[in-house]
């Protein structure tokens, strides 16, 4: 296999800087420090936290001041966490963009801020998806189409989105890795590539865990559909630019199963580029087959270490997959944690997994009464290092780290029980170690195992989870997002919450709901200093930043007709294409959470000669 394209440690740290400190890299016109969410559960450790949230606080999130701002209807169910990239150049201006995928093999790019921009910035579809009825899978964990099921990932430069599609044509099934231009949705050079490996069946292999990037490679993990064989746990690596396969790990060669399911969570990556994941049911021999195990790979995809619980054969027999929560790395500690359907949490020393036997675990105990599907880590100034979870048919619980171990009695517990599978998918926003909010997406009633159920999003004070700040059913008419998107955590950044939904029906519908602070003050001032100038065959429009503004809208007036030519712009400049001769006037409107400003004073240019053909926008 090809060697790593970049130095592992330098690339990793560059990636971390882009993921968490992108605000420092923004262009000088940016009015606000912005956060990107480019990978599932926010970071490579899979902590599920955004520590740079200054707008949403326990004081500001309540039924009076916080609610749904807008929703976007898409063509099918969303199984994946929305991703957010700020200041992306699309058309003639810069936008914050939220990217979502559907099981109908669609990828959508929506303006992340503009409530009136219901039309996507772009939308691509890869063709007819496979369906749950294309094989006798024996269950309806996924109950309709199953085109794109695993969450995509976006590179640190915000130029490429990687996603895997499953298409059906002529009775044959194909999985493809696509590298899409984040500005246009077009496939980049070398994209797409057909996914292949020895023993790989494109219909039977469920691309459920999120994709991830590390050391110049994009990785793709695989589970099954309802344990229907033949299938294996695969982790496949591809060059991020070449899209050539550079590594392939099969967790059960010569056997079956040991899938990398993780309820959709991507494998974790540490500061040296080592990869961590957990496997489910299947074959185990402790040599080449590793079901019900924690696995550590080096950056070249070679196995470094493994741990398997003492009762792994019983876990396999009872379908108690160990990997239902995936692997989460605890910052500042040599610990990887994860738990499964048995409700037991394991803490493993990342420097010494110990192989077979519970005695090698740093700690293991029943942390919830049934399945564990999502955990979040946060270090609170008030309460210390905390682990949050809300298991299947259980209560919301918070546990506290004491040195290198976790207290086995919950520090906090809410009283209500959820009613079924899979429990809540969690995210946490905070301003460093303060103003933490725990966001929990869950079904409002019933069980979501094999049917679509109504959903609810909760916001709790992360320092006191018995203080519920808000939920999406308090003001049902305004805030309800309809059906729960199973195993898709909410994305929280820059004062907004992006929530995937299965829409209004059992199958075939989907939507994205966007929440934020409601109007509560004066709108911003009108932009000043608007200037328009002709540059070759384009008009460049600039203006002074408005401190209170979140976005800008540009209007063009020519020959008595006025139209909006751009909205949702995040930077105070726009490039317009020239289409006709004559005088053109541009006005700009500033937009904040409190509404729109009045129009700016106009800036005019006179076009003396129209271009002979439409030119592409300058980059």
Secondary structure, DSSP 8 states (H G I E B T S, - for coil): ----SS-HHHHHHHHHHHHHHGGGGS-TT-SS----B-STTSSTT---EESB--S--TTT-STTTEEEEEEEEESS---S--EEEEEEEETTEEEEEEEEEETTTEEEEEESS-TT--S-SEEEE-S-B-BGGGTT-SS-SS-SB-S--S--EE-TTS-EEEEEEEEEETTEEEEEEEEEETTT--B-TT--EE---TT--TTTEE--S--EEETTEEEEE-EESTT-SS-B-EEEEEETTT--EEEEEETBTTS-B----GGG---EE-TT--EEEE--SB-B-SSSBBSSEEEEE-TTS-EEEEEE-TTHHHHHHTT--TTSS--EEETTTTEEEEE-TT-EEEEEETTB--EESGGGSSEEEE-SSS----EEEEEETTTEEEEEEE-TTS-EEEEEEETTEE-SS-SEE-S----STT--EEEEEEETTEEEEEEEEEESSS--SSS--BEEEEEEETTEEEEEEEETTTTHHHH---EE-TT---EEETTEEEEEEEETSSSS-EEEEEEEE---S---------EEEEETTEEEEE----TT-SEEEEEEEETTEEEEEEEEE-SSEEEEE--SSEEEEEEEEEEETTEE------EEEEESS--SS------
